[in-house]
Amino acid sequence: MGRYVPALCFLNLGLLISSTACLYLGSILINIYLLPSLELLTSHFATVPYLILAIGFVLLLSSIIGIIAAVSKSRVALIIYAVLLGAVFTLQLASIFTSMELRNDMERRVIFQTGNGNVHNELKRYWDDETVRTKWDTLQRDFQCCGAFNMRTGFQDWSRLGNYQQDGQQRGVPNSCCLDEEEGGCGNTEEIYSDPLAYEKINIHGCMAIMKNRLLRDIAPVLLTYIACAVVLALITILAMVLSAAYVAAITRRSNQERDGMGLYQAPAGHNAGTSRYEDTTLSRPYPDTLDSGININGSLRSIRTNRSNYQDGSPHGSLHGTPIIKGDNHRASLYIEPSNEAGTVIGALKPCI
């Protein structure tokens, strides 16, 4: 049973390192590449990074519990550990398939052509919805873009939304499009759409066009590497789960043996206190108790224990007291047992054989 502890500790150390890698990758996809912001194109942009984060968190927790359970030999902790590994394995399968779907969509570039309507509808809510405003301001600042689609003319998307101020004038681009954001804004009027030098004031490329190139360059290879590593990690997770289940079975089997008294052999107790039956059975005594170890004092026909009352003075067999079975140098003795009185079985006669 000692082989389970080092094996589980080694596997959990690998899972612990893998969990930190998953947490790091998921945080990069969410905070650096802002993939959840592209869920308008496909829900996989939000599902994949959050699944990776969930895998990292649960894997970190389960690996710590697994090391503690292996060292402490706790069945309850090992069962909890196996259940957590089952949940991790399910999340890993889900992340593998969704990552494959997302990578295929990015390679075909279909999602960047079919999501125009959803993106434009969200841009229309920019001036009224605080959540949408925060989201697009973050995108335009981090990716240095303005508007949604097209290179060089992406900022023109804001002119097609029909957003007007209270005085009836058309709004310009948000301040987050400016190269240098100012208090009064750099392109908050409709004149920015017709300005030939607009590129000197604002970012002119659409955010989706910028992100499409960056995702194909950076995220697609990362997803391919992640899929391969996730398959290996899923196999290691299954192996750790099987080992933990086997360890639980070994601990249960050993505890049952100890409870039933079958774990270690104990010699049967002897007739006298503090002795075993093997110690009582010796031919060095003049009247050995038994020649076997499993029968009570007076209940075996193979017993040569005698009733000490038969060896008192006056007994017809009293002369056998202390007399050896084999006499002389050239004689052999044969022994027979009279079965008439089992409790008082005695050596009946000695027949010399030549």
Legacy VTK file of the C-alpha trace (Angstrom):
# vtk DataFile Version 3.0
C-alpha trace
ASCII
DATASET POLYDATA
POINTS 354 float
0.000 0.000 0.000
2.997 2.265 0.366
3.375 2.568 -3.404
0.190 4.655 -3.673
1.487 7.588 -1.619
4.516 8.542 -3.789
2.553 7.930 -7.004
-0.337 10.175 -5.927
2.012 12.874 -4.625
3.927 12.892 -7.927
0.743 13.104 -10.015
-0.728 15.826 -7.823
2.451 17.851 -8.111
2.044 17.747 -11.885
-1.623 18.678 -11.588
-0.710 21.568 -9.287
1.701 22.978 -11.877
-0.913 22.478 -14.612
-3.524 24.333 -12.565
-1.318 27.420 -12.297
-0.736 27.305 -16.058
-4.514 27.141 -16.675
-5.162 30.069 -14.342
-2.459 32.107 -16.074
-3.752 31.308 -19.572
-7.361 32.032 -18.670
-6.488 35.389 -17.109
-4.514 36.400 -20.223
-7.385 35.508 -22.547
-9.828 37.513 -20.429
-7.788 40.539 -19.352
-5.294 40.963 -22.211
-7.113 39.740 -25.311
-10.612 40.559 -23.968
-12.178 37.478 -25.557
-15.438 37.716 -23.568
-16.053 41.063 -25.263
-16.426 39.204 -28.557
-19.290 36.985 -27.423
-21.524 38.866 -29.872
-19.721 37.004 -32.652
-19.891 33.600 -30.960
-20.435 32.465 -27.390
-17.242 30.388 -27.546
-15.192 33.566 -27.057
-16.562 33.793 -23.527
-16.945 30.060 -22.824
-13.366 28.980 -23.543
-11.476 31.337 -21.195
-13.940 30.861 -18.336
-13.752 27.087 -18.709
-9.961 27.260 -18.555
-10.183 29.397 -15.415
-12.625 26.943 -13.821
-10.336 24.016 -14.652
-7.378 25.801 -13.094
-9.253 26.640 -9.907
-10.785 23.182 -9.347
-7.518 21.477 -10.305
-5.591 23.618 -7.827
-8.026 22.736 -5.047
-8.129 19.022 -5.888
-4.336 18.666 -6.142
-3.858 20.162 -2.677
-6.571 17.897 -1.247
-5.012 14.923 -3.040
-1.588 15.454 -1.487
-3.102 15.844 1.982
-5.311 12.772 1.512
-2.439 10.602 0.273
-0.186 11.511 3.188
-2.899 11.262 5.852
-4.416 8.051 4.373
-7.922 9.436 4.875
-10.645 7.630 2.969
-13.040 10.588 3.181
-10.451 12.987 1.749
-9.585 10.506 -1.018
-13.253 10.161 -1.975
-13.648 13.961 -2.114
-10.477 14.112 -4.188
-11.814 11.523 -6.663
-15.120 13.411 -7.015
-13.275 16.669 -7.729
-11.146 14.933 -10.341
-14.332 13.675 -12.008
-15.615 17.256 -12.191
-12.269 18.435 -13.586
-12.340 15.723 -16.242
-15.815 16.837 -17.353
-14.659 20.469 -17.602
-11.598 19.388 -19.561
-13.687 17.561 -22.142
-15.962 20.588 -22.513
-13.020 22.968 -22.921
-11.350 20.726 -25.506
-14.424 20.610 -27.764
-15.265 24.311 -27.419
-11.645 25.273 -28.099
-11.678 23.182 -31.265
-14.911 24.839 -32.397
-13.564 28.327 -31.688
-10.316 27.672 -33.531
-12.177 26.304 -36.560
-14.431 29.381 -36.624
-11.417 31.666 -36.438
-9.644 29.817 -39.233
-12.687 30.072 -41.516
-13.155 33.758 -40.564
-16.904 33.279 -40.852
-17.691 34.776 -37.457
-16.250 38.143 -38.479
-18.674 38.357 -41.397
-21.908 37.086 -39.879
-21.855 39.143 -36.690
-22.185 42.616 -38.184
-25.819 43.065 -37.225
-25.282 42.180 -33.553
-22.281 44.463 -33.275
-24.066 47.449 -34.821
-27.078 46.952 -32.565
-24.801 47.050 -29.559
-23.035 50.182 -30.791
-26.410 51.938 -30.964
-26.792 51.436 -27.215
-23.383 52.933 -26.460
-24.653 56.371 -25.442
-27.468 55.062 -23.253
-26.148 51.821 -21.700
-23.322 52.194 -19.187
-22.271 48.552 -19.515
-21.965 48.766 -23.298
-20.075 52.055 -23.002
-17.536 50.583 -20.571
-17.052 47.533 -22.762
-16.378 49.477 -25.972
-14.248 52.077 -24.269
-12.029 49.275 -22.986
-11.822 47.690 -26.429
-10.993 50.943 -28.207
-8.363 51.963 -25.675
-6.614 48.611 -25.394
-6.595 47.751 -29.101
-6.199 51.372 -30.288
-9.186 51.119 -32.593
-12.442 52.954 -33.268
-15.718 51.497 -34.450
-16.352 47.902 -35.417
-15.316 46.662 -38.873
-13.026 47.650 -41.736
-9.505 48.941 -41.760
-8.903 52.715 -42.138
-12.622 53.468 -42.156
-13.753 51.688 -39.033
-14.521 54.955 -37.220
-17.211 55.677 -39.853
-19.402 53.019 -38.170
-20.321 55.600 -35.540
-21.846 57.824 -38.241
-24.182 55.046 -39.451
-25.858 54.540 -36.084
-28.141 57.570 -36.275
-27.121 58.827 -32.829
-27.990 62.455 -32.283
-27.521 64.836 -29.440
-30.403 66.645 -27.732
-29.898 69.684 -29.953
-30.363 67.533 -33.049
-26.739 67.454 -34.114
-25.150 64.118 -34.910
-22.664 62.830 -32.411
-19.047 62.187 -33.290
-16.844 59.349 -32.073
-16.370 58.511 -28.372
-13.426 59.979 -26.503
-11.908 56.501 -26.229
-11.155 56.732 -29.986
-8.837 59.707 -29.492
-5.077 59.360 -29.716
-4.830 61.758 -26.776
-8.003 61.846 -24.759
-9.031 65.336 -23.714
-11.698 66.722 -21.446
-13.730 68.208 -24.279
-13.071 65.351 -26.697
-11.178 65.280 -29.945
-13.892 64.150 -32.339
-17.214 64.635 -30.608
-18.806 66.371 -33.611
-19.874 65.070 -36.986
-17.070 66.989 -38.690
-14.618 64.240 -37.787
-16.223 61.920 -40.368
-15.289 64.214 -43.233
-11.912 65.332 -41.917
-9.116 64.090 -44.240
-6.664 64.308 -41.340
-8.794 62.337 -38.937
-6.000 59.778 -38.477
-3.986 62.498 -36.697
-6.663 62.836 -34.019
-8.297 59.438 -33.638
-7.733 55.757 -34.293
-9.338 54.987 -37.626
-9.209 51.165 -37.764
-12.208 49.109 -36.676
-11.827 47.021 -33.510
-13.031 43.805 -35.106
-10.573 44.172 -37.964
-7.712 44.721 -35.504
-8.766 41.839 -33.284
-9.269 39.477 -36.218
-5.647 39.779 -37.245
-4.396 39.585 -33.680
-6.529 36.568 -32.816
-5.393 34.653 -35.892
-1.778 35.516 -35.108
-1.747 34.882 -31.345
-4.831 33.013 -30.125
-5.167 30.318 -32.808
-1.718 28.782 -32.103
-2.320 29.070 -28.365
-5.623 27.211 -28.687
-3.975 24.434 -30.704
-1.287 24.011 -28.038
-3.882 24.096 -25.297
-5.964 21.358 -26.953
-2.959 19.021 -27.126
-1.970 19.742 -23.517
-5.555 19.385 -22.312
-5.780 15.875 -23.791
-2.624 14.835 -21.918
-3.890 16.518 -18.760
-7.210 14.663 -19.037
-5.357 11.335 -19.217
-3.324 12.232 -16.129
-6.539 13.200 -14.352
-8.076 9.800 -15.124
-4.927 8.043 -13.884
-4.970 9.996 -10.623
-8.671 9.237 -10.158
-8.092 5.495 -10.681
-5.157 5.475 -8.242
-7.188 7.283 -5.598
-10.021 4.765 -5.957
-7.564 1.873 -5.669
-5.999 3.483 -2.605
-9.415 3.785 -0.955
-10.062 0.102 -1.663
-6.688 -0.870 -0.180
-7.297 1.165 2.976
-10.785 -0.332 3.352
-9.487 -3.867 2.867
-6.762 -3.393 5.429
-9.123 -1.904 8.005
-11.531 -4.814 7.524
-8.737 -7.308 8.069
-7.639 -5.591 11.231
-11.211 -5.449 12.524
-11.856 -9.139 11.792
-8.550 -10.248 13.309
-7.339 -11.682 10.025
-4.568 -9.281 9.355
-1.903 -11.081 11.416
-1.797 -14.724 12.537
-1.969 -15.320 16.279
-1.013 -18.613 17.789
-3.857 -20.395 19.650
-3.874 -19.933 23.380
-2.500 -22.718 25.527
-4.058 -24.525 28.473
-2.008 -22.490 30.912
-2.201 -18.720 31.199
0.437 -16.849 29.251
1.343 -19.772 26.986
0.407 -20.902 23.495
-0.752 -24.327 22.527
2.492 -24.906 20.649
4.455 -24.292 23.832
2.305 -26.793 25.699
2.827 -29.437 23.011
6.349 -30.706 23.655
7.807 -34.158 23.955
10.201 -33.056 26.635
7.540 -33.570 29.308
6.791 -37.037 30.637
3.107 -36.584 29.786
2.725 -34.226 26.823
-0.719 -32.723 26.456
-1.283 -33.320 22.734
0.514 -34.167 19.568
-1.682 -31.697 17.641
-2.637 -28.086 18.271
-6.304 -27.859 17.419
-8.175 -30.232 19.766
-9.228 -29.668 23.346
-7.655 -31.528 26.246
-9.768 -34.663 26.333
-11.468 -34.694 22.913
-8.963 -36.219 20.467
-8.352 -39.885 19.707
-4.855 -38.873 18.662
-4.224 -37.455 22.085
-1.810 -39.245 24.378
-2.829 -37.171 27.338
-3.615 -39.542 30.182
-5.817 -39.266 33.137
-3.431 -38.700 35.946
-5.645 -40.781 38.185
-4.669 -43.822 36.098
-1.064 -43.289 37.033
-1.581 -43.447 40.732
-0.188 -46.331 42.687
-2.133 -49.487 42.146
-3.022 -48.725 38.532
-2.485 -51.677 36.224
-0.553 -49.334 33.949
1.342 -47.570 36.637
4.553 -49.101 35.456
4.314 -47.016 32.257
4.919 -43.824 34.184
8.116 -42.377 32.796
8.827 -45.443 30.676
10.073 -44.711 27.172
8.204 -46.125 24.213
11.289 -47.641 22.529
13.183 -50.205 24.591
16.403 -51.929 23.846
18.736 -51.580 20.925
17.260 -53.970 18.365
13.538 -53.646 18.970
10.899 -51.369 17.551
7.658 -50.676 19.301
4.217 -50.351 17.777
1.473 -48.423 19.477
-2.257 -49.057 19.492
-5.080 -47.100 21.154
-8.060 -48.547 22.942
-11.098 -46.452 21.885
-13.295 -47.596 24.773
-12.760 -44.484 26.902
-11.791 -41.382 24.929
-11.238 -39.232 27.983
-9.036 -41.841 29.554
-7.183 -43.020 26.478
-3.973 -44.764 27.521
-1.184 -46.594 25.841
-2.572 -50.136 25.857
0.389 -52.329 24.987
3.692 -52.401 23.333
4.361 -55.089 20.790
7.910 -55.806 19.958
8.674 -56.121 16.276
11.768 -57.812 14.941
LINES 1 355
354 0 1 2 3 4 5 6 7 8 9 10 11 12 13 14 15 16 17 18 19 20 21 22 23 24 25 26 27 28 29 30 31 32 33 34 35 36 37 38 39 40 41 42 43 44 45 46 47 48 49 50 51 52 53 54 55 56 57 58 59 60 61 62 63 64 65 66 67 68 69 70 71 72 73 74 75 76 77 78 79 80 81 82 83 84 85 86 87 88 89 90 91 92 93 94 95 96 97 98 99 100 101 102 103 104 105 106 107 108 109 110 111 112 113 114 115 116 117 118 119 120 121 122 123 124 125 126 127 128 129 130 131 132 133 134 135 136 137 138 139 140 141 142 143 144 145 146 147 148 149 150 151 152 153 154 155 156 157 158 159 160 161 162 163 164 165 166 167 168 169 170 171 172 173 174 175 176 177 178 179 180 181 182 183 184 185 186 187 188 189 190 191 192 193 194 195 196 197 198 199 200 201 202 203 204 205 206 207 208 209 210 211 212 213 214 215 216 217 218 219 220 221 222 223 224 225 226 227 228 229 230 231 232 233 234 235 236 237 238 239 240 241 242 243 244 245 246 247 248 249 250 251 252 253 254 255 256 257 258 259 260 261 262 263 264 265 266 267 268 269 270 271 272 273 274 275 276 277 278 279 280 281 282 283 284 285 286 287 288 289 290 291 292 293 294 295 296 297 298 299 300 301 302 303 304 305 306 307 308 309 310 311 312 313 314 315 316 317 318 319 320 321 322 323 324 325 326 327 328 329 330 331 332 333 334 335 336 337 338 339 340 341 342 343 344 345 346 347 348 349 350 351 352 353
